[in-house]
Amino acid sequence: MAEIWLVDDDLNLANLTKVALVKNGYMVEIFQDARLAITEAKKRKPDLILMDMVMPQFSGAEAVKELKNTPDLAKIPIIVITGLLSPEEYRDMTRIAIDGKTYKSLCKPFEINELMKVVSESLRWSNFS
């Protein structure tokens, strides 16, 4: 069973997302603090991270950079979730660039079926078994 970490300071959305993921067979842990998520990832590596971009004190973009610059964590797939894109912009841009690398993205609020598709694809491409 894949372990997914959801890093988002919006606890209401995080809990709704967690319920959907758990119903689809995933183990889910929520972190409201990106720095704490990074610290924990160094101890126990999740199979996938859903990362919000706008968070207080330490942004999702900063967290993604740190994760990808840490050799033991660099291969963990990351899906960016953000409310920074309008639905119109999102239709044209389903990937977001951070520090020269692109990441699959989901625009808040997202449809559960879209979330499940992106999660299963990301896990499949990361060779999760």
C-alpha positions as CSV (number, residue, x, y, z in Angstrom):
1,M,0.0,0.0,0.0
2,A,1.5,3.3,-1.1
3,E,2.1,6.0,1.5
4,I,1.2,9.5,0.4
5,W,2.0,12.7,2.3
6,L,-0.1,15.7,1.9
7,V,1.7,18.9,2.8
8,D,-0.9,21.7,3.0
9,D,-1.8,24.3,5.6
10,D,-5.5,24.2,4.6
11,L,-6.6,21.5,7.0
12,N,-10.2,21.3,5.6
13,L,-9.0,20.6,2.1
14,A,-6.3,18.3,3.4
15,N,-8.8,16.2,5.4
16,L,-11.2,15.9,2.5
17,T,-8.3,14.8,0.2
18,K,-7.1,12.3,2.8
19,V,-10.6,10.7,3.0
20,A,-10.7,10.3,-0.8
21,L,-7.2,8.8,-0.9
22,V,-7.8,6.4,2.0
23,K,-11.0,5.2,0.3
24,N,-8.9,4.4,-2.7
25,G,-6.5,2.3,-0.7
26,Y,-3.7,4.7,0.1
27,M,-2.1,5.5,3.5
28,V,-2.1,9.2,4.0
29,E,-0.3,11.5,6.4
30,I,-1.0,15.3,6.6
31,F,1.6,17.9,7.4
32,Q,0.7,21.5,7.8
33,D,4.4,22.5,8.0
34,A,6.7,21.8,5.0
35,R,9.8,21.9,7.2
36,L,8.4,19.2,9.4
37,A,7.5,17.1,6.4
38,I,11.1,17.4,5.1
39,T,12.5,16.4,8.5
40,E,10.2,13.4,8.6
41,A,10.9,12.4,5.0
42,K,14.6,12.1,5.9
43,K,13.6,9.5,8.5
44,R,11.0,7.6,6.6
45,K,10.5,8.1,2.9
46,P,6.9,8.4,1.6
47,D,6.0,7.0,-1.8
48,L,4.5,10.3,-3.1
49,I,4.1,13.9,-1.8
50,L,1.3,16.2,-2.6
51,M,2.8,19.7,-2.0
52,D,0.8,23.0,-1.6
53,M,2.8,26.0,-2.9
54,V,1.6,28.7,-0.6
55,M,2.2,28.1,3.0
56,P,3.3,30.4,5.8
57,Q,7.0,30.5,6.8
58,F,8.4,28.0,4.2
59,S,6.8,27.8,0.8
60,G,6.1,24.6,-1.1
61,A,8.5,25.7,-3.8
62,E,11.3,26.0,-1.2
63,A,10.3,22.5,0.2
64,V,10.4,20.9,-3.3
65,K,13.9,22.4,-4.0
66,E,15.2,21.0,-0.7
67,L,13.6,17.6,-1.2
68,K,15.1,17.3,-4.7
69,N,18.5,18.5,-3.6
70,T,18.6,15.7,-0.9
71,P,20.0,12.6,-2.6
72,D,18.0,10.1,-0.5
73,L,14.7,12.0,-1.2
74,A,15.3,13.2,-4.8
75,K,13.4,10.3,-6.4
76,I,10.2,10.8,-4.4
77,P,7.5,11.9,-6.9
78,I,5.9,15.3,-6.0
79,I,2.6,16.6,-7.3
80,V,2.1,20.3,-6.8
81,I,-1.3,21.5,-5.6
82,T,-2.0,25.2,-5.9
83,G,-4.8,27.8,-5.9
84,L,-2.5,30.1,-7.7
85,L,-3.8,29.0,-11.1
86,S,-7.2,29.8,-12.4
87,P,-9.1,26.9,-14.0
88,E,-8.5,28.5,-17.4
89,E,-4.8,28.7,-16.8
90,Y,-4.7,25.2,-15.5
91,R,-6.2,23.8,-18.7
92,D,-3.2,25.2,-20.6
93,M,-0.6,24.4,-17.9
94,T,-0.8,21.1,-16.0
95,R,2.8,21.2,-15.0
96,I,4.6,23.8,-12.9
97,A,8.3,24.6,-13.1
98,I,10.4,24.9,-9.9
99,D,14.1,25.4,-10.0
100,G,14.3,24.3,-13.6
101,K,12.3,21.1,-13.2
102,T,8.7,20.5,-14.0
103,Y,6.1,18.8,-11.7
104,K,2.6,17.6,-12.4
105,S,0.2,20.0,-10.8
106,L,-3.4,20.1,-9.6
107,C,-5.4,23.3,-9.4
108,K,-7.4,23.8,-6.2
109,P,-10.2,22.9,-5.9
110,F,-9.6,19.7,-7.9
111,E,-11.9,16.8,-8.8
112,I,-11.3,13.6,-6.9
113,N,-11.2,11.5,-10.1
114,E,-8.5,13.9,-11.4
115,L,-6.5,13.5,-8.2
116,M,-6.7,9.7,-8.3
117,K,-5.6,9.7,-12.0
118,V,-2.5,11.9,-11.3
119,V,-1.6,9.9,-8.1
120,S,-1.8,6.5,-9.8
121,E,0.2,7.7,-12.8
122,S,2.9,9.3,-10.6
123,L,3.2,6.1,-8.5
124,R,3.3,3.9,-11.7
125,W,6.0,6.1,-13.2
126,S,8.1,6.0,-10.0
127,N,8.1,2.2,-10.2
128,F,6.1,1.9,-6.9
129,S,5.3,-1.8,-6.3
